[in-house]
Amino acid sequence: MRLPPSHLRHPRHWPLWFLIAGLWVVAQLPYRAQMAIGRGLGLLAFYSIKSRRHVADRNLELCFPDLSAADRAALLRAHFASLGMGIIEVPMSWWAPARRLNGRLKLEGLEHLHAVQQQGQGAILLSGHFTSIDICGRLFAPHADVDILFRPQDNPVIEHYLGGHRKRRFRHAIERHDIRGMVRALRQGRAIWYAPDQNYRGNNSALVPFFGHLAPTHTGTARLARLSGAAVLPFYMERCLETGTYLIRIEPPLKDFPSQDPVADTDRQNRILEAQIRHCPAQYLWVHERFKKRPAPLPDVYARELPPA
């Protein structure tokens, strides 16, 4: 672990540095110990961060209405365990020695990406926000020339490490609002890891069903594909605790995408993502307010009932 630049050594940053030092130690531990710590961290968050627990519970209630209350409660706890493991996988992706990660990746469908790029066509790897996203990025980076999208962090210490990780592991990183940069990369035949599944209410958004409930959704996948001529390939990731491995699967390019209807394309995108979420529901990012601030008369699904007078 290298010393940080001098401008980041100010005493106001020391508490965060102590935390980062602890995470560095965790990144050196055996895998089973790391996942045990992650589960414990997730359990702590389950009991202490009630606002996020409420959001996740409401999301699961909306998206899995057929589950019994007991099964949904079990899924909620499993999600927080997965979330905690995902937090521990962040320092693993930064500092874990390569020898500790050897053999942990199971990669399927890379030939689909190679076939697209061999034709000189760009590729949009259509994915979602799963809890193993950071470690899967570390594992996948050596196997393909893929650009990632990023959002600069407000905290300079965190940005120092995130930025350093991006530079070491990926050839190009594009700021998430840089549409021109994305189109340029795709026209050059590069691939972009793209996850448009979070709540979005800006330009190029539409109310599209997500697990049967309308959610503000970015229509950017169809727009990027149209502007760049890139192929769109579903891209999935899954943590397999039984084997201590991570599955990354790339599917063949979508046919007849984009169409002339970006809303229909976005609906199709959501159906594809739903299928993967159903396969490993605990590993999706349910603490995100996916149905936040929908226009009237749609209800506020995260509003808490007022206590009786």
Summary of the structure (lengths in Angstrom):
residues: 309
radius of gyration: 20.0
end to end distance: 56.0
largest distance: 67.5
contacts: 913
relative contact order: 0.15
helix: 50%
strand: 16%
